[in-house]
Amino acid sequence: MTAGEVTAVDLVKRFGDVTAVDGINLRMPGGEFFSMLGPSGCGKTTTLRMIAGFERPTSGRILLDGDHMALTPPHKRNVHTVFQNYALFPHLSVQDNVAFGLRRQKCPRSEIRQRVAEALELVQLTGLEKRKPAEMSGGQQQRVALARALILRPAVLLLDEPLGALDAKLRKALQIELQALQEQVGITLVYVTHDQEEALTMSDRIAVMSNGRCEQVGPPSEVYEEPATTFVADFLGVSNLMAATAHGESAGRGRVSIGDFELYAARGDARTTGATKIVIRPERVKVEPHESPGENRIPGMIERVVYLGNSNQIIVGLATGAKVQAMVQNTGDEPAHRQGDPVLVHLPAAALRVLTDTGTAPDQGAVQPGLGGAVTAAAWA
């Protein structure tokens, strides 16, 4: 077993009549960058707090390197937490903030100086030892909080939305830095976020959570490309999620219909029949001239073209009454698609997935052109 392995077994946490975490089972191998992703109230922060020891489970077990930790107080766990607000001491310098834990452990001064210097070099803050937190940017303060955690050499580092207070450009830069730092140090990193891009960018694996349960756990590419449930398809990234009728397997593919139009889907459960849902990502949708031949094509009309810089977002009203979104790369050429143009929408079978779970995805508000979220027939009706 690699040091820093975290295991949650049948983990439950209730607050009165509210079940915040409902029977979660997770295994996070040592050295893994593991993210818990979900909307507010899904149980991800409560799970993190139970791993840290700030909350005691109602039932179930938390194991750290095979040892049962549910009754072990936070300061006796080889775990450290970095919070969204960084929790730095405003009256202490960077050097003293980073050294605080070592001084509590009564380490020799020479060792403290050496380890502080190493930690600040690791997070690229060498030369800023004498500054106070108020004299630093948000990104620099976040690095101080990381250095203060890493200097104690924990087996597991827990991060509760640590980039949430930063502006978008700095957040993207620190996503890359944090991933590189975790690989360099080699500790287990458990990251809580509601930001899908953060989870996809940095994680070795992602647990998508809803209502206190894990909907799906897997590598980012698997969770994005092969969503197991309607919730995952709707929450992670941008989706075209449509109601359909499944007619079973045909030549190894699922045969489905939307209105009078028959489609084939090469992904998901090809054998399912009856009412179902199908999903396809906007970047896989092709908008073609109205006379284009071939299967899996539905006529429609372009209702809106939204310029996004590196791409154009095209909203098409299908002849079935549903709406789909396509993302077309901006090549700098004359725009090929204009509002009001009749087109054929090609939904390639290799990119179309049949979902056996037909539950309702969470209401995340009306989807607007140019913004994230699922595109469904109901959302555009």
N, C-alpha and C positions, 0 to 999 in steps of 0.2 A: 504493500500500500504506500503510495506517494504521500509525503507529509502535506498536511493541509486539506485532506479529503473531508468534505462535509456531507452528511447524509441526514435527510429528514424522513422519518418513518411514521406514516399515519398521523401527521401533525395536525392538531386541531387547536384553535384558539377562539374562545367565546367571550364576549363582553355582554353580560346579562343575557338578553334574548337574541343578541346579534352574533352570528357566527362569522367571524372575520376570516378565518382560515379553516377549510373544511376537508380534512383528511388528505393533506398533501404528502406525496412521496417523491423525493428528489435525491439524486446523487450527483455531487459536484467533485470530480476527481481533483487531486492535488495539482496545482499549477494551471488550472483552467480559468479562463475568463468567462464567467457565467452571468448572464443577465436575466433578471425577472422583469418582464414587460407587461403592462396592462393599464387600464384606466384607473382613475382615482377610486378608491374603495374596493379594489379587487383583492387585497390581502398581501400585496408584495412587500410593503414596508413593515407590516406586522410580522411577516415571516422573517425578514431581515432582523428585526428587533429581537425575535426569539433566538436566532442564531447568535446574536451579540450578547444575549442574556438580560436585556432590558425588559423583556416580557417573559413570563413563565407559561409554557403550553398548558392548555386545559387537559389535553391527553396527547399521547404520541411521544416520540423520542427524537432528540437531536444528537447526532454522533459526530465527534471531531476526531479523526484518525482512529475510529473504532471505539472511542470512549464516550459513554453516555454523559451529556453535558447539561441536560435540562435543569438540574438542580445546582449547577455550578455558577457562582456569582460572576458578573462580567469581568471583574479585575483579575480573576483567576483563570480566564480562558485565554488561549493564545490567539486572540482575535482583536482587531482594532477597527473602529468605525470612523469614517469621514462623512460629516453631515453637509447638507446643502448650504448652511450658513457658516461653515468652516469652524465655528466655535473657537476662534483664536483669542488669546488674552490681549486686549487692546493696549495695556500698559507695558507689555513686554516686547522686546525687540524680536526680530526674526530668529536670531540665534537662541534667545532664551525660550521662545515658544517651542522651537524644535527640540531643545535640550530638556524640556520640562519633565518628560517621562523618565529619562535617564537619571535625572537628579532625584526623582522620587524613588528610584531603585538604588540610590546611593552608589552610583558608578564612580570610579576615580575620575578626577578632572581631566587628566590627559586622555583617557578613553572618550570622555564626553566631547572634548574638542575635536578629536579625530573623527568620531562618528558623525558629529554635526557637519563637519566639512564635507564628508563623503555624501551625506544625505542631501545637502544643498547643491552639491555638484550634480547629483543624480537628477534633481528637478530643475537644473539650470538657473540657480539663484545665487551662485557664488558672487561675492562682492556686495550683497545686499544684507549682510548679517546684522547691521546696526539699525536698519529701518524698523519703524513701527507699522503694524497692519494698516493704519489709516493713511500711511504714506505710499501704499501700494495699490496696484490695480486689482480688479476682481480675479483675474487669471493668476496673478502672482500670489494672492492670498490663498487661492486654491492649491497652489504648489507648496506653499508653506504647510498647509494642513496635511498634504500628502507626505511631505518630508517628516513631519512630526509623527505620523503613523508608521512610516517605513523604518524609521530609526530604531523602533522597538523590535524590529524583525518578527512581526507576527506571522503565523502560519497562514492566516486568512485575513484579507483586508475587505471590509464591507463598505460600500459607498452608496449613500442614499441620495440620489439625484444631485450629485455634487456640481454639475454644470448648469443646473436649472436657472441660476441667477445671472448667467453671463450672456452677452450679446451673441448673435448667431455666428458671426465670423470667428470670434474667439472660441466659441463652443466647438466649432468644426476643427480648429487647429488643435485644441486640447484633446479632442477625441483621439486623434492620431498619436499625440504625445503619450496619452495615458495607456493606449494599447502597447506602444513600444516600451514604455516603462515597465508594464506588467511582464512582458516577455523577457526583459533584461533582468528583472529581479527574480522572476520565476515563482512568485507566491500565488495562491488561490485568490482570485478576485471575484467577489459577488457584488453585482451592480444592479441597483434598482432604478428604473426609469419608466416614464410614460412616453418617451420620445422614441419612435420606431427607428428613425435613422441612426440614433446613437446605438441602439441595440444591434442593428444590422451591421454597422460599421466596425464595432469593436469586439463583438462576442465570439467565443468559440462555440457556445451553445446558448439558446434562448428558451426560457419558459414563458409562454404566453398565458397570462392568468385572467380569470374572470370569476367574480362571485366567490372568491376564496378557494378556487380550484385551478388546477393546471389544465388548460385546454390542449396544449401540445408542447412538447419539449424536443428540441433538435437543433442542428446547425442552422445558421441564418438562411443559407440557400434552400435548405429543405423546408423550413417553416414558411418561407416566402413562396417558393415554387409549388409546394405540395401541402397547402393548408388542410388540416384534418377536419375542421368544423367551419360552419358558417361564421362564427365569431372570429376565428383566426383569419379567414379570408377577408372579412370586412374590416378588422382592426388593423392588421399589419399591411402597411402600404396603401396603395390606391387600387380598387378593384371594380370590375364590372360584374355585378352579382345579379343574376336574373332567374326568375321562376321559370321552370320548364317541366315537361312531362317526359319521363324516361321510358324507353321501350325495350330495354335489355341489350344484350351484346350482339354485335353484328361484325363478323370478320375481325374479332379481337378488339373492337372499339365499342364504346357506348353509343347507342342511338337515342337521340332526344329530339324533342320538337318544341319550338316556340311559336305559338299560333299555328299558321299553316306551313311553316318552314321547318324542314328537317335538318338536323345537324349531327355531326359525329364528334365524339370526344374521346381522345386517346388517354386521358388521365382520369384518375379517380376510379370509382366502382362501376365498371362497364356493365355489370349484371343487374343493377338495380332497376326497378320498374315503378311506375306511378309518379306522383308529384315529387319533384326534387328541385334542386337549385344548381345552376352551373356558374362557373366563375372563370374570368380571363383577365389578365393584367392589361392595362391600357397600352403598354409598350409593345404588346403582342398583337394588338388589333391593327388590321390593315384597311386603309380607306382607299378604294380603287375606283376607276372610272365605271360609269353606270353599266356599260356593256361587257364587263369582265366576265369570262366563263369560269366554271368550276364549282365544286361543292363548298358547303359551309359559308355561303354568301347570302346576305339579306339586304334588300334595297332599303335606302333611307335618304334623308336630306340633311345636309349640314346646317345646324342651327346656330352654331357659334364657333368662332376661331379665336383662341386666346393666345397672345404672344407671351411666352415665358422666358425669352432670352435664348437659351440653348435648345429650346424645343417649342413646338406649337401644340396646344391642347385643343383637340377638335371634338366637339359635342355633336353627335349625330342622332337624329330621331329616326328610329327604325319603322318599317311598315307594320311591325307588330304592335306599335305603341310604346315600346320600351325605348330607353335612351342608353347609348354607350359612349364611352370616352376613349379616344385614341391619342397617343402621344407620338408626334412626328418630329424627328430630328430636324433642327434648323441648319440647313446646309448653306444658307446665304443666297440661294437662288430665288427667282421670282416665286411668290406663294402659289402652290398648286391647288390649294383648297380655299374656297370662298363661301361665305354664308349664302345659303339658298341653293347651292349646287346639288343636283341629284347624284348619288354615289351608290356603290355596293360596299357593304362592310364585310370584310373577310375575317372570320373567326377561325383561325387554323385549328384543325383537330388536335395537333400536337400540343397546343397551348390551352385547350379547353378542358376544364376539369369538372366532373360530376361530383357533387357533394352529397353524401348519404345523410349527413346531419342537416335537416331543413329547418332548424330552430331559427328564431328571430335574432338577428344581430343587434347589439345595443344601439340605441338612438344617440348618435353623436352630433346631432344638429343637421340642419340643411347643408347639403354640399354645394359649394359655389365654384364656378369655373376658376381654375387657377389655384385652388386649394386642395389639400389632401382629403381623403375620406372615400368611402365607397360610393359608386354611382349605381343606383338601382332605379327600376321603373317608378317606384313609389316616390323616390326623392325628386324626380323630375316631372311628375304628373301635374 
